[in-house]
Amino acid sequence: MSTSLIYFWACAATAVLGGLSVVVAKNPIRGAMGLLMLIVSVAGLFLPLHAQFLAAIQLIVYAGAIVVLFLFVIMLLGPSASTPVDRRGTFVRAASGGLFALAGGAFWVILARAVGTGGPAAPDPSFGGIDAVGSVLFTDALVPFELSSGLLMVAVVGAVAVARGRQGKRSMSESELEVARTSVPLPDPADKGTGVFSHEIDDRDAGGHAR
Amino acid sequence: MSIALALSPLLAVGLGALLLMLVEAIGTKAGPVPGTFRDVRGLAVGAASTLFAGGAFAGCVWMYGVERIPGAASLAPWLILDPFTLFFDVLLCLGGAIAALLAGGYMPEHGLERGEFYALILFTTFGAMVLAAAGDALTLFLGLETMSIGAYAMTAFRRASARSAEGALKYFLLGSFAAAILLYGFALLYGATGHTDLAGIGSAARQAAGRSPLFILGAAFVLVGIVFKVSAVPFHAWTPDAYEGAPTPATAYMAVAVKAGAFAMLLRVLTLSLGSPAWTSWASGWPPVMATLALLTMTYANLVAGRQESVKRMLAYSSIAHAGYVLVGVTAMMRDPKQAVAGVLYYLVAYGVSTGGAFGALILCGSRGREAVSYEDIAGLGKRNPAVALAFSLFLVSLAGIPPMAGFFGKWLVFRAAIDAGLYKLTALAFLNSVVGAYYYLRVLVYMYMREPAAGAVTAAPMRSGFVVTALVVSAVLVLALGLTPTSYIDAAMSAAGVGASG
C-alpha cells in the first residue's frame, strides 16, 4: 500500500466518521465538531487531486467561518436547542438504516466494477493553483461566474424574507386564522337577498383603505 | 452588443429584479401607522411589467431569429440561446407575471405585504430562465439552485403559519438532498466521460463510455434529481405540503414556472446527453423508466386527489398528475423527438395558464381570515358570486382536458405523440387517468353550482382585487386562445422543438 493510498483512506475514514457523528450526535456542539472533522478531512482529500486552492478555501470558508457561525448560534440558543430523546419510529429508523446500507453496498459494487474503465486523465500539477483557478474563472467560465452572483443574491433575499416574516405584526398565526374563520357565522340563508355579504366586503374594503 | 440582444430576456429580468429591490428599499413610503407594513402594491405592478417585458424581449428575439444574431452561439455551451430557450423564456415570464399579479392582490389581503416577495419572484424566474438555457452541468446547477432557493423562501414566506414552515422545511430538506444527488450524478458522468457540457456527455455516450457502469449510475442520479423537481411519484412527497403551506401566489408560481423550468432541464438532458440510439431505445435506455414514472405519477396522484377535502391540496395533487401526463410525452421522445417535444411544450403552456388561473380563482374566492380552503367553503359560490365561479370553472374544465379549452389540445398532442411512438398501453392508461381526473375537477363545479352551504357553516367571502382579476383575464384569454386557435401556438412549439431536439 503506497503512501498516497494510506493518506486517502485515512482522510476518507475520518470524513465518514465525521459525517456519521453529525447525524448521530445528540449534543449540537458535538455535531458541529463532527462537521468540522468532515470538512477538514475533505479538504485533505482535495490535496492529492491538485486542488490546493480549493482545499485552502474549504478550510477558510467552511471550517473557519461557517462552523464558527454554527457554534455561535448553538451557544446563543443555549441548552434549549437540544431536543428531548424521541423513541418513536425506531423501526422506521432501523429499516431506513438497513436500506441505506443495502443501497450503499450496491453502489460500492457498481463503482468497484467501474474502476479502470477510463475516465479523464490525471490533471496537471498546476491545475488547482490560484492563478489557474483565477484565469479560468475570469475567462472561460465567466458566464457561470456571473450567474453565481444571481444565486447568492436570491439566497440573501430569501434569507431576509424568511427571517423578517416573524416580525409581521399584521400576519395572523394559523390558530388566529382558525378562530377568525370559525367566529364569523354565515348569515342566515333566509336573508341572503339583503346583501349581508357585500356589506361585509365593503366594510373590509373601507378598513383597507383607511390603513 | 449583439450578445446583449440575444440575452435581453435574461438581462431584463435580472436587472429588473435589482431595480425592484432598490425601489423597495428607497422608493416605497412607510405606512401611515408606525410599525405597519409599507404599501407595496406598486411593486407588484413593477414585477409584473418587468416579467412581461422579459417575455416580450424573448418574443422579439424569436421573431428576429436568434440564429441571425452574431455572437449568440458564443455563450455555448454555458448558455444555449435557441428557440427552445426563448419559448421557455416566454412561458416562465408569463407564469412569473401571473404569480406577481396574484401576489399583488393576495399579499395585502392576507397581511403579508412585504416587498421581498416580488424580488424573489423575479430572481426565481431568472434562475428558471438560466436553467432552460443551460447547456452545461455547471450553469444547469446554478440555474436550478437559484430557482429552488427562491421557491423555498417563497414557500416559507408566511412564517407565522406552522403549515407554511412545515411545507417549506420539507421542501428545503428534500430539495437540497435531490440537488446533491443531481450534482453527484454529474460528478460521476464527468468521471465517466471527462465532460461537463451536456452535448459533450452526449457525444461520449455514443461511444463505449455510454454503457459503463459509472455512466449509467451517473445518468440515474441526474434523472432522480430532475424528476424530484418535476415532482413525479415516488419523488413527490414534498409537493402537497409545500403547495398547501405556501402562500397561494407562490403555489401558483411553483406549479407553473418551477415545474416548467424542471421540464426544460429534463428535455435538455434527455436530448443532449442521453439522446444516443442506445439510450433512447426501449430495451436499454430511459423510455421504460420514464413510462413507469409517468404511469405511477398519473395513477397515484389522480387517486389521491379525488380523496382530498382541501381544494388547494387537490390542485397540488392535480399538478402532480399533470406532470405524469407530460412524462407520457417525454417517453414518446424515444421515437420522434420533435413531435413529442412540441407536444410537451404546448402542454406546459396550456397547463401553466390553466393551473395559474385556477389558483388565481381560488385566491379570489377567499378573503382575509376567510380563505377558501375546503370544498365546503366554495359551496354555493355560483349563486353568491357568479363571475368568480365562472372563471374557476373555465380553468378547471381546461385542466380536465375538455374541449374546446387549452388543456384538451395539450393532452391531444401529447397522447398523439405517444401513439405515434407505439406506446398504446401507456396512452390508454393515460386516457383512463384523465377521465378519473375529470371527477375531482367537476366535483368543484358541483359544489359551486349545485350545493348550498350548510346553515350556520363558515364559507369563504370572495375578495376584490384588480390585480387578481387582471391575472385571471390574462390566463382566461390564453386558455381560450390556446383552445380555439391552437394552430399558431402548435407551430411555435414545433419550431422551438426542432432546434431543442437537434441541439
Chai-1 contact restraints between the chains, C-beta under 6 A:
chainA,res_idxA,chainB,res_idxB,connection_type,confidence,min_distance_angstrom,max_distance_angstrom,comment,restraint_id
A,I110,B,P213,contact,1.0,0.0,6.0,A-B,restraint_1
A,I110,B,L217,contact,1.0,0.0,6.0,A-B,restraint_2
A,R113,B,P213,contact,1.0,0.0,6.0,A-B,restraint_3
A,A114,B,P213,contact,1.0,0.0,6.0,A-B,restraint_4
A,A114,B,L214,contact,1.0,0.0,6.0,A-B,restraint_5
A,T117,B,S212,contact,1.0,0.0,6.0,A-B,restraint_6
A,G119,B,G191,contact,1.0,0.0,6.0,A-B,restraint_7
A,P120,B,G194,contact,1.0,0.0,6.0,A-B,restraint_8
A,V143,B,L75,contact,1.0,0.0,6.0,A-B,restraint_9
A,V143,B,W78,contact,1.0,0.0,6.0,A-B,restraint_10
A,P144,B,W78,contact,1.0,0.0,6.0,A-B,restraint_11
A,P144,B,L138,contact,1.0,0.0,6.0,A-B,restraint_12
A,P144,B,T139,contact,1.0,0.0,6.0,A-B,restraint_13
A,P144,B,L142,contact,1.0,0.0,6.0,A-B,restraint_14
A,L147,B,V130,contact,1.0,0.0,6.0,A-B,restraint_15
A,L147,B,L142,contact,1.0,0.0,6.0,A-B,restraint_16
A,S148,B,L142,contact,1.0,0.0,6.0,A-B,restraint_17
A,G150,B,F126,contact,1.0,0.0,6.0,A-B,restraint_18
A,G150,B,T146,contact,1.0,0.0,6.0,A-B,restraint_19
A,L151,B,L142,contact,1.0,0.0,6.0,A-B,restraint_20
A,L151,B,E145,contact,1.0,0.0,6.0,A-B,restraint_21
A,L151,B,T146,contact,1.0,0.0,6.0,A-B,restraint_22
A,V154,B,F123,contact,1.0,0.0,6.0,A-B,restraint_23
A,V154,B,T146,contact,1.0,0.0,6.0,A-B,restraint_24
A,V154,B,I149,contact,1.0,0.0,6.0,A-B,restraint_25
A,V154,B,G150,contact,1.0,0.0,6.0,A-B,restraint_26
A,A155,B,I149,contact,1.0,0.0,6.0,A-B,restraint_27
A,V157,B,E116,contact,1.0,0.0,6.0,A-B,restraint_28
A,V157,B,A119,contact,1.0,0.0,6.0,A-B,restraint_29
A,V157,B,L120,contact,1.0,0.0,6.0,A-B,restraint_30
A,G158,B,I149,contact,1.0,0.0,6.0,A-B,restraint_31
A,G158,B,A153,contact,1.0,0.0,6.0,A-B,restraint_32
A,A161,B,E116,contact,1.0,0.0,6.0,A-B,restraint_33
A,A161,B,A153,contact,1.0,0.0,6.0,A-B,restraint_34
A,V162,B,A153,contact,1.0,0.0,6.0,A-B,restraint_35
A,V162,B,A156,contact,1.0,0.0,6.0,A-B,restraint_36
A,G165,B,R159,contact,1.0,0.0,6.0,A-B,restraint_37
A,R166,B,R159,contact,1.0,0.0,6.0,A-B,restraint_38
A,R170,B,G111,contact,1.0,0.0,6.0,A-B,restraint_39
A,S171,B,G111,contact,1.0,0.0,6.0,A-B,restraint_40
A,S171,B,L112,contact,1.0,0.0,6.0,A-B,restraint_41
A,S171,B,A160,contact,1.0,0.0,6.0,A-B,restraint_42
A,S173,B,A160,contact,1.0,0.0,6.0,A-B,restraint_43
A,E174,B,S161,contact,1.0,0.0,6.0,A-B,restraint_44
A,E174,B,A162,contact,1.0,0.0,6.0,A-B,restraint_45
A,L177,B,G369,contact,1.0,0.0,6.0,A-B,restraint_46
A,A180,B,G369,contact,1.0,0.0,6.0,A-B,restraint_47
A,R181,B,G369,contact,1.0,0.0,6.0,A-B,restraint_48
A,R181,B,R370,contact,1.0,0.0,6.0,A-B,restraint_49
A,R181,B,V458,contact,1.0,0.0,6.0,A-B,restraint_50
A,L186,B,G456,contact,1.0,0.0,6.0,A-B,restraint_51
A,L186,B,A457,contact,1.0,0.0,6.0,A-B,restraint_52
A,L186,B,T459,contact,1.0,0.0,6.0,A-B,restraint_53
